[in-house]
């Protein structure tokens, strides 16, 4: 069976000349584009591209397909947009899945978006457990991932970093030469996680005074001078009282995507929101 969705991937690579540029244009991962092109060539039993040192060039068969496909692409998009738009309205609820508050506080942007789009209301789910966009449990998801799943469309919003932070008041009782073993630590999650693994590499017996299930609790504990914890720099830098310790070294780095199901990509509410966030969310 031929998957006509593969035609979009073919056109993107043909126009951009590289898989990387095509992936960025489509809002998918590099590996997804490669796999789609391979599937398309197998379905057609024809080689469409020649791999060059700096990208991809069309074969004779690919050039013929490209010429024909360009002629029907606009009509296909027009028909699909018309069909989807017939059921879409500007007003209504937009369901959003986001990381926990404390990792990224998106509410200032939500407030601005709603002022610009008073006809839309938001239903926000803060969780580290991904909602299933393929089953349309939500309309839009902010997802931390290096490679988003197939069937989803969107764009990479950039990267944010985590560092170890403490309050200035807490640090007044510590010497300038304080080591990780001299701090009281606040850990997000349970006793076995990446934060603990990192901390145990720094000091054999870290003094853990608190395990917090939610990142917002870590932030509150640090703000109340209880100790040191790992925070997203995107959030920590909003609090002048907080200071990065351990020379401000980056502990980890995360890639943030905004995604939706491909069937929703022409929804007014979805596209308006995704464009707004891509334009206004500034990561480190």
N, C-alpha and C positions, 0 to 999 in steps of 0.2 A: 504494500500500500504506500502511495506517495503522500508525504506530509507536506502540504503546500506552505506550511509555516517556514519550512526550510528555504523557500524562495526568498524570504526576507533576509535570511542570513547570507545567502548567495549574493544578493544585490548589495548588501552592506560591505562585504569583502571586495566585491568588484569595484565599488565606488571608492572605497578608502585605500585599497591596495595593501593593507596589512590586517592581520587578525586582531591585533591590539586596538587599532583605531576602530575597527568594526565593532568590537566588544564594547568599547566606550560609547559608541553611537547608539547601540542597542540596549545598553544598560545591563549587560550580562557578563559572565566570566569569559576569559580567554578560552578555557577548555570547552565551554558550551558551544562557542562558535566553531571550533575545530571539529567537535563531534557532529554538529549539525551539517557541516559541509561534507564530512565523510559519509554521513547517512544519505545526503542528497545525491552524491556521486554514485553510491551503491544502488540507490533506487533507480537512477537513470542509466546505470551501467555505462557511465561516461566520465572521463576525467575533465573537470571544468577549470582547474587552475594548475599553473606551473609554479613550483616553489623556487623563488629567487633569493639571492643573498639578502636583499633589503625588503622583501615582501612577497606578494603574490601577483602573477600575471595571468590573464585569461588564455586558455587554450582556444583553438579554433571553435570547438564545440561550446566553450564558455562564452566566446564573443557572440556566437549566434544566439545563445540563450539570453544573454544580457540585452541584446538589441530587441528581441521579442518581449522580454519581461518588462523592460522599461515602458513599453507601449500599453501594457495592461495594468501596471502597478497602480497608477493613479485611479483607474476605474475600480479596482478592487478596494482600495482604501476608501473611496467615495461611497461605495455600496455598504461596506462594513460600518463606516462611521454613521451613515444614515440609519442603518438598522439598530445600532447600539444607541444612538442619540435619540431615537424615537421613544425609548423607554426611560431615558435619563432626564432628570429635571435638576435645576440649580438648587432648589430648596431641599432640605432634609438633613438626615444624620450621617455623619462620617465616622466610622469606627476605626480607631487607631490603636495599635499595639506598640508600646515603647519600653525601653529599658527602665529599670527602677529609677525613681527620682533620687538624686544623690550621685548617680552616674552621669546623667545628662538631665538638666532641668529645662524642659522645652516649653514650660508654661508662659514665659514672657512672649515667646513667638506665637503660641496659641492665641494669646490675648490680642495681639496685633492682627493676626489672621481673621479672627472673628469680628473685629471692628471693620475690617475691609470687606468681609463677607457675612453680614448679619443674617442672611438667609440660611446659613449652614449652622448646624449644631454638632458638637463633638461628643463622642463616647470613647473615653480613654481607658485603656487597660495597661497598667504598669506591672511588668513581669519580666523575669529572665527566662521563662519558658515560652518558646516561640509559638504563636498562634499559627494555625494552618491556613495559609493564604490560598492554597490550592482548593480547599473546601470553603473558602470565603468566610471563615470565622470572623475575620476583620477585613476592612477595605484596604488599609495601608499599614505597613509595619516598618518600624525602624529596627534594623537587625544588625547585630555585630557579627560580621562574617568576613572571611577572606574570599569566599566563593559562594555567592547566593545560589539557591536551588534553581533547577530548570523550571520552565513554565512561568517564572516570575519576571517582571520587568521593572526597571527603575534606574537608579543611578547611585554611584558611590559619592557620599557626602564628604569624605575625607577621613582623617585619622585623629583620634584623641589619645592622650597618654596618661598614665597613672604614676604618681610619685608618693613618697611618704611625707605626711604633713603633721604638724602640731601647732598649737596656738602659741602666740608670743608669751602669754601669761604662764603657760605650762613650762616653756623653755627658760623662763627666768630662774627656775630652781635647778637648772641643769648647767653644767659647765660647757664652755665652747668646744671642748674636746670629748664630749659625751659620745659613747659608742652605742650600738644597737642594744647591748646588754644592759645599758643604763636607763633605757626607756621602758615605760609601761605601754603595752601594745593592745590595740583594739583590732580585732580580726573580723572580717566579713565572711560569713558562712561558718561551716563546721570546723572540726579539728584537722580534717584532711582535705586541703585544697591548695591551690597554687600559691596563695598568700603565705600559708604556713610553710610550704616547701621553700619559698624564697627566703622567709625569715630564718628558718632553721639552717640555711646556708650561711647566714650572716653571724649567727650566734648559737651556740650549742643549747643554751637554756634560756630562751626568751621569756620574759615575764608577761604572760597574757592576763590582762585584767578583765577582758570582756570579749565574748563572741556575739556578734550581731547578725541576725538573719537578714536584715534589710540594710542597704547602703545608706539610707537616710539616717539610720541609727548610728552608724559609724561617724557620719558627718556631725550629728548632734553631740556625740560623745567627745569628739575632738574639739568642737567649738566650746564645750564646757570644761576644757582644761584637764580631761581625764588621761590623755596619753597621745600616742602616735598611731596613725593608721594610714592605709593606702586609699587615696582618693583620685578621682579624675581631675586632672589639672583644669579642665574646662569648667568644673564646678568650684574647685577650691579657690581659684583665683578671683572669685566673686566675693570672697570674705577677706578683707584686709588684715584681719587678726591672724590668719593662718599663714604659716611659713613652711616651705619645703625643707626637709632635713636631709641628711646623708648627701650633702653637696648638690641637692636638687636632681640627683640621678633619675633617669627614666626607668621605672621598674618594668612596665609593660606598655605595649602599644596596640590599639584596637582600630579596626576599620569599620566604619558605619555606613550602612546602605539604607536607602528608603525604597521600599518595594511594594508592588501591588500585583494582582493577578492580571495576566495579559488581557483577559476579557473585560477588565475594568479600565484599561488604559485610555479609553475615550470618554470616560465619565467626567462630567464637568467638575463635580466635587473633588474627585481624586486628582485630576490633573491640576486644578487650581491650587490645591493644598501642596502637592509635590513640587510644583514650580516655586511656590512661595518659600518652602523650606529650603530647597536647593539654593535659592538666591540669598536667603537671610541667615541661615545657620552657619556660623563661622567657627570652625574647629582650629585647634592649635596647628 
